[in-house]
Amino acid sequence: MSVEVSITSLSLSLTHTHTICNTMLPRSRTLPPRINDGTIEERHDIRHYLQVESQPKGHSSETEAINPLANYSKCFDDDGRLKRTGTFWTATSHIITAVIGSGVLSLAWAIAQLGWVAGPAVMILFAFVILYTSNLLSQCYRSGDPVTGPRNYTYMDAVKANLGGGKVTVCGAIQYLNLFGTAIGYTIAASVSMIDGFRQDGGRRWLSAQKKLPATIAQGGVAIDGLERAIKRSNCFHKSGGKDPCHMSSNGYMIAFGITEILFSQIPDFDQVWWLSIVAAIMSFTYSSVGLALGIAKVAENGSIKGSMTGISIGTATKAGTVTSTQKIWRSMQALGAIAFAYSYSIILLEIQDTVKSPPAEYKTMKKATLLSISVTTAFYLLCGCMGYAAFGDNAPGNLLTGFGFYNPYWLLDVANIAIVVHLVGAYQFYCQPLFAFVEKWSAQKWPKSDFITAEYDIPIPFCGIYQINFFRLIWRTMFVVLTTIIALLMPFFNDVVGLLGAFGFWPLTVYFPIEMYISQKHIKRWSSRWIAFQILSMACLVISIAAAVGSVAGVVLDLKTYKPFKTSY
């Protein structure tokens, strides 16, 4: 009788909760359910039920194994958190948004340094490495049983559950410093790259290469301020026929980017930016397709395929001077780093997986999403990179769009640049949401009784339901965006520092930790053939990461000779 009453009350409670879920915009899953117009009681009922009722044996379906309350709860998952709604397609769009940035336009330059043999081979090699390590990492989302085990909501949670100790601190420092640096890199990359503008056809000046920014290339490349500026300069050159240098300040566009990100940063959770991710993914294909189409047109115009088997030749004249044997080595290192980092998205893979609903088990969905995403990404990388190299040969620009001039056809380049702007707006949020969640979760655990930290207040939004505002989230996220914007304004050479951070982050976050966590979870014996293979893969990627870091240091040294701190001149 008591069990029947308990189930009846639970059913009534969940009915009321379902009504609330349908009338409210989803609240942040990083905050404890303290104050939310009565929702607290329902969530405690569910958690209590999960704690006191034993999970039935012999599940008739994977649904029952994953969620014993599947027939009762429409709002919450088996862990008591809001129902996850992500699918194979949303996960795929998230990954494509994270991986394909405007760095795809820089791969022609990377292939130009390596040549027709090594360039495509390195791309394919890294595609397989990222695909493999991503699948290893996705299996660490749940500890123990991959279907019913405890969830690891973030990368750090997975490291803590599988490795523990000081590795958690090291992982957290690298991951969140990387995310912070990425936010700055998105804002200032164009400002740095445009200082050494590309000149061709009687003085037409355009966006310069991201040659010295391997990590920033990988994670997005060109920021909104430079892109909007590029559009205006493109139109200016079109009107003047290339006679007017069309100098413009980028500060106003940096500030505009910051204001835009302040607004989008108020989206409470990672899983609620799915629509922004889809839009950003579409924009990625848009500007990539423009670059690809123009590359094909350029090859047709030339009537031949340019390039060589070994890449740029010693003695080739470039904007930076004649290529020496030493510079050939530096360029090759930077190219390896650029390609490696262009595929890297592991720092937010588990955050993506935490948005996926089940059944089927989350790792199964992520495995399929990763395969499709990496396949599509690699195809685009090869097409854009190879066609760009075929069109320009050793003189392939760091940004493929820069090689086609300003006003022929200038409107098509404007379309591509606008697409990059929209993509970067979404990508900024995509990389910052895990950092936002970490700080807010830590603060809620530190001060659980503070209304400023945990309380949410209802604000009706016409046609959308109720938005729940949290004052700590509002202030902290605003301050974060303001800080990244100020650093972008004051330190235009910071991109190479970001590149250095990215170089150090690639090996531990993309290769080392996923491999070590998988070894720990699957209890792979030390010195077994499989263990040795894992270590060889890890060490090879470490060498590449070190090489890219050395290239970034060289970039910092060169920039210090050119730039003055806290000043931007164009």
Steps between C-alpha positions, in 0.01 A plus 500: 500500500776744592676427173179571306449829684862593437472433129167684479640809671807483278280485192297803612819686586649428161180609327534838669870508411423423137262798495778722633741363238261595224455857622861588580812544299754245628696621803869451555598144589809629681299648788348301788117496507460730800260770391277441202131552581443155643702298253737408782249258654447305180872462437559376854217248457672366189843485661350331808331244278825430321679454830252271679365287214731226376545482126313199359705214363468361154402819318275438206652790311793739500255775595430332834868435560591863443202662668282301746255793504448508125127445539467765770731794440463725201724773638797332670761238417623213716739734682225745601612764252283658235417269213766495232362557153807474275498264203744358248442803279544764772817326619627493143431871454672575832812313392509658156463844659787423737730349238434692178598858559626760260828312538382286211594798283857482635568141402615594149794677665566195718507265201725747317762452772482119488431429133266272309622185674535590867220759514197280422664204678535698823136612479375144461732376775374755749141428403549137603680598822227743605225254406665225703579702812155663491337158508720404794398816683129454430511163678618681813176701526365237739722332757478122518202383300476699173117492519408536868821624663529842670528789255809716464350833397826670407851414387630563852236272651618219274866556593408507869298178476759307300839645599455724805779668692700792368406416142158655559655835589737489205219407262272776630770765474585405142140463387356821641806708417460369146134600490581846635777544244267387224248768595771764474631349177160524333486869584848610397622259230397723211650809665839333510482341158395820320810693608700325231231538233513306178579710189437407143386650168622855540470541875177329599528416868321216670490278804844347563586147583455322833843351435631568847191389688469121492264462797289799409482374142367171629235650724357761271770719360346836415297705746192708441670839520739430214233333294256790511792726432597282207152532351511881519852509360396267219219736400734799537754343265224413258394865481852640476638238266773416750641855519377575853677304780174518700652491848251432780520453875392162632425613856136577437443158349671327792264683735200408283609137513525522878151646535360225280668232708372653825146445373560145377691414817177520698387172344511289818630165380705328234208289377293813439733633229414216261326738258799735501723202431293396198509854359876516556549165327304625197717813494812281506388323187406832340840670519685173444298444183577853381871443553481163325305639203741789455793259521354285223436810289860615554640164388282514189623853431865399540455198276738296715546358852769677701708365786771240553544167675712642783331834561637852492851517357801657669565836338133576432421870547219568749364804683723413794805471277682220324439153643817354652564143609430598861177673408397192304525300823305762699229510237472121494463493879232764489319311224502176701370685802230679300366176357514321835321775688246548222350165597511549875171522689556252784488770768124526452416148377353379829303822535351424158429142605327622816234662280411170328186317604481126550423232391702400310797531735672837467833360385330321210344823378829686540692231311274543197497880531880510525543276197271711282640831627866409454428350157322816383769719653784307338331512159462877526854543629646299213289673235564855621865442586592315183306728264653806664849358461426400141386857430786693664786255548782621725329839531184355655364757748431416862135591443383351171254786440783754494647361182206593280519878521243746628258577228476202270245396620509715814142420606576127519790567734267715711260206527784274612623751759149552639469122533825492697369775730184303577699182549736662749213644704380144554847350540588751774203378703574143415843514660406727791192315626705223673707766677184685605352177637816415695514835680127501575499143630801567722340819635170323572684231696709758685206722600188281474288729720575820311198626311732709283675183384213251477167684482327535166224750425231460237482747213214443253611512137222536241452190284790323675379429852688596814872579511659442840768757570778444749686813614832325552483352150410840356787685670772235478446419132483868411828563683660207319408633156611851597835364619566305180406806294730731699793260461428484128506880479818544704712205384480454122796258502330267745404259220839334501470451876164335435674285240753398762223408744328299229822318418539389859131411519482277192699203626366471857134573424461332161732202540658439842201522737255313272750216460588483870134509607412224256792287622384548859134431427566186293780380733751459217814340638826689498749391229235307312501542122196728516654713777822540299304605190318764703830637634653520151200698376517730802872571462469569127230759567711650779783559252262680264361710784851603606589589141190719474585665831848583372345653190269711716793624709672606179184690409497680835862605451425638154191686622690665784726654237203641309222581747486746784306378805156657552507656152344386174601657172358417158 
